[in-house]
C-alpha cells in the first residue's frame, strides 16, 4: 500500500541516504557508525539549528533508508561500472560532483535491486533529490542517466 505518508517517508529516506552516502565517501565513516548516527540524530529528530529551533526533520522510512545505504555500499563496484557505461565518452566518475555521484548511485541501486519500486517513481524521486542540491540542468542529467540504467536493467 502506497499512502502519501509512506511516499513522503520514502522520499525523506532517499534524501537522507544520499547525505549518508556522501558523508561516508568524504569521511570514510564505518557503515554501522554512520547508520547509527543517522538513526540517532537525523531521521525524524528535532532540528538542532538556531534558525529552525523546534522544527523536526520529516520522518523517514528507516528500513528503506538502511537498505539504500547498505545496498549501495555492498554493490558499489557493480553500480559504478553501470554508471560509467552510461556516461558520455571521456567522462569518468571522478569528474562528477561527489553529491551528484551519490544521487546516481542511490537511483541506480533502486533500479537494480528494488523491484518493488516502480521505474518511474525511482527516477522521479532521484530527479527531485538532485533538485534539492542542483539546478534543472543537473536534474535532467540524473533523469537521462537513470533512464538509461532502467532501459538496460528493467526491460
N, C-alpha and C positions, 0 to 999 in steps of 0.2 A: 504494500500500500504506500503510495507516494503522496503524503499530505504536504501542505505548504510548510508546516513546521519542520518536517523531516527534510524537505527540499532545502530550506534555509540552513538547517543544521549541517547538511552535507556541503553546501556552498561555503559555510564558515570553516568546515573541516578542510576543504580544499585549499582555501587561502592560508590557513594555519600550517598545513602540510608544506606548502611552498616556502613559507617562512622558516619552518623547521629544517627543511632540506637545505635552504640557503645557509642557515646557521651551522648546520652540520658540515657543509662543504668549507665554509670560511674558518670555522674554529676547530674542526675535527672533533667535535663533541661526541663521545661514545653514545651509541644509539639508545641504550637503556637510560642513561642520564638525560639525554635530550628529550625522550618521550616523557620521563618523569617531570622534567622542568615544565614542559608544555601542559601536562595534566595539572600540575600544582599551581602554575602561575599565569597561564594564558587562556585556557579553554573554559569559557563560562565563568570567569572570575571577574572581580571588580577591577576596573582600570586604575592603576596606580600612577596618576598623572594629574598635576595641578589643574590643567585646563579642562580635564574631563572627570573631575572628582565625583564619585558617586555613580558614575556610569558603569555599566557591566558589558564585558565582551559578549557578543552573541554566543549562545550555546552551540557547541559543535558536536557532531556525532563522533564520540571518542573512538569507537571501534573502527569506524571508517577512516578517521584520521590516522590511527595506528597502522591500519592496513596500507594506506597510501605511503606513509613514511618508511615502514619496514619493507614494503614491496619494491619501492624504487631503489632502496639500498640493496636489497637482495638481487635485483635484476638489472642493476646499473649498467653493466657491460652490454647486455642484450639491448637495453633501451638506448644506450649511446650509439651502438652500431646502427640501429634502426634510424635514429635521428640523423646520423652522418649520411646515411644513404638517401635522405630526403632533402639535404641541403644543396644549394647551388654548387656547381663545380668550383673548387678552390676554397670553399668555406670549411672551417673546422669548428668543433665545439668550443675550442679556446677563443675563437673570435666572437662568440655570442656572450652577451651580457650575462653575468652569473645568476641574476634573478630570473631572467628570461629562460635560461637553461633549466632552472628548477620548474618553471611553469611547463615547459615542454616535456620534461621527464615525468611530471605528475600526470599530465594528459596522456602521454604515451603509455604509462603504466595502466591507467584505467582502460585504455583501448585494448591492450593485450591481455589484461588479467581480470577485468571486472565485467564479465558478460552480462551481469545484472544491470549495468548502467547503459542505457541506450546511447548509440554512437552520437547522435545529435546533441544529447544532453552533455556528454563528456566534452565534446568540442566547444559547445557554447559556454559551459562553465569555465573552462580554462581561458577562453577569449575574455570572459568577464574578469577573471583573476588578472590577466595581462593588463586590462584597462585600469586596474587598481594601481598599477605601477608605471604604465607606459601610455603613449598616445595611440591613436587609431592605427597608424602605420604598423606598429609593432603587434597590435592585436590582430591585424589582418595576416601578419607573418605567422602568428600562432595558429590561426584558422587554417592557413594553407598547409603548414607542416603537419598538423594533426589530421587534417582531411586526407593527406597523402598516406599517413600511417594507417588510418582507418580503411582506406581503399585496399591496402595490402593485407592488413591483418583481420579485417572483418567482412571480407567479401564472400 
